[in-house]
């Protein structure tokens, strides 16, 4: 098994978390939605696996390229 980091693509705020720790995910699943400059930007998984950890909560501020989730591949 390998660990893959999910990263934010923009600076903004966590608007909504779509997945919970322990959820199975497939490539391109939306884990959370960020709000930046009144736009909604999805944070998608790059690989299939299990969501092991969320490093942010709703309403948290995030920076571009910040690690926001950890996914363990199968």
Rosetta blueprint (number, residue, H / E / L):
1 X L
2 X L
3 X E
4 X E
5 X E
6 X E
7 X E
8 X L
9 X L
10 X L
11 X L
12 X E
13 X E
14 X E
15 X E
16 X E
17 X E
18 X L
19 X L
20 X L
21 X L
22 X L
23 X L
24 X E
25 X E
26 X L
27 X L
28 X L
29 X L
30 X E
31 X E
32 X E
33 X E
34 X E
35 X E
36 X E
37 X L
38 X L
39 X E
40 X E
41 X E
42 X E
43 X E
44 X E
45 X L
46 X L
47 X L
48 X L
49 X E
50 X E
51 X E
52 X E
53 X E
54 X E
55 X L
56 X L
57 X L
58 X L
59 X L
60 X L
61 X E
62 X E
63 X L
64 X L
65 X L
66 X L
67 X E
68 X E
69 X E
70 X E
71 X E
72 X E
73 X E
74 X L
